[in-house]
Amino acid sequence: MNSILLRLKLGVLLITLLFPVLTFAKTTWIPISLSGYTFIVPYIPSEIYAAPTKLLPSKTYLSWDDVLHASRYQIYGINHNGDWVLIMESETNRVDFDHRFFGYQEIKVRACNFKTCDGVGLFASTSVTGIIKFPTIKYTHDALGRLKIVSDSLKGNSEYDYDAAGNRKSVEGQDK
């Protein structure tokens, strides 16, 4: 009996230590009481998650409505070979477009449960052709090799000025 009680206590301790590290944003947690101990376990529905709705791409991010009981989301993009590849996983219903999204023309999202993403959620997709904008950045230096102008196609220009000793004294524009 003491062995069972010890194992139960160690199990509670292990769950208590691990789940705060592994928790995801919208996981539904269920408390289960047993012999005076309470366990908290993730709810994993048996039905397949519906596809996320209202995928809204903007110039800087993609967002969608939460899927009930979803723990995380997978975001895929179609590459130049026509293959869908996993770009990232997210614990929220919004992702910022960054270098990982470069070159994709279409994005799809699916909800996942606490244990897996395989076979548990339907995909929703959206075209991002012409929406995702990545900056073109050009650096201009003066005759002494000092940075003079940074031209950013999205943020504008920054101009650097130097004193007689060569120390940067001011920055005009975006990088202030």
Disulfide bonds with the S-S distance in Angstrom:
Cys112-Cys117 1.93
